[in-house]
Each structure stands twice: as C-alpha cells, then as structure tokens.
Amino acid sequence: MGSSCPSIKNILLLDSEGKRVAVKYFSDEWPTNSAKLAFEKFVFTKTLKTNARTESEITLLENNIIIYKFVQDLHFFVTGGDEENEIILASVLQGFFDAITLLLRNNVDKREALENLDLILLCLDEIVDGGEHGLLYRPEPE
C-alpha cells in the first residue's frame, strides 16, 4: 500500500460457534453479506483449534494477515493485507480488546457483549476510521 497509515480490512467479534456478535468491514474485498459471512466462517474454522487464549496468535489466510485472541466465549479478529505490519495489527487487536474489557467492566463474555452492543459498535467506529487505524497514526499539524 502506498499509505504510511496501516490499513485494516475488518474487525470481527464472533461467539464460540463462529456467529457474529459485532463486525465492521473497511474493505470492499467482501462485497456482499454472504461473502462476509463466508469469510467469517472460514476464519473461525481455520483458527478454532489454536490456543489463542493466553496471548494473541497470528496466521496468514488467503493473502490476509489475521491477528486473533479468544476470551471466554468471544473470538476477537483483526484482518489486514499480507503487506501490513503484524505488530500494528496486533496493537489494533489489543486496543479493541482493552476497550471492550473496560466497556464490559471485565465481564468479557457474549451475554455482556450483546447487552452493550451499542458501546461495542461505537468502539469499532472510533478505533478504525475508514480502514485506517486512528490510535497509532496522527498527522502532524501544519
């Protein structure tokens, strides 16, 4: 990518069965809802057997870098292109996870997430703006 700002393709929050809790797509790579659902199922299936409970894991699937972490019955995913910096993608995941942990008052589970879905969706909008991660990149004032 020509931009110095990292590009995030999507952030997924799925339950322990791979169903959507909250998702946000910033890329046109998955133009239809069925394409998005198929991608979510693919990512969930490919990562299900891993041990991403203690710390974040990384994988490369279909030319996408996916950083993910599982907590209780929630699965957190951040997707970037294969040319993206894994450390930056991991920081997006950690920032999202930390924000959710604060919003849910340390009760990070599906029931609590669904009860606070409005806050989670707002959090998704604030972390990434149009695919560009806003927490790490701030242009210098002129």
RANOR-V468702 format. One record per pair of residues at least 24 apart in sequence whose C-alpha atoms are under 6 Angstrom apart, sorted by the first residue. I is the first residue (numbers start at 1). J is the second residue. Records with the same first field share a line. If there is no record, write none. Layout:
I = J, J
This chain:
6 = 132
7 = 131, 132
8 = 80, 131
9 = 79, 80
10 = 78, 79
11 = 77, 78
12 = 76, 77
13 = 75, 76
14 = 74, 75
15 = 73, 74, 75
16 = 73, 74
18 = 44
26 = 130, 131
72 = 109
73 = 109
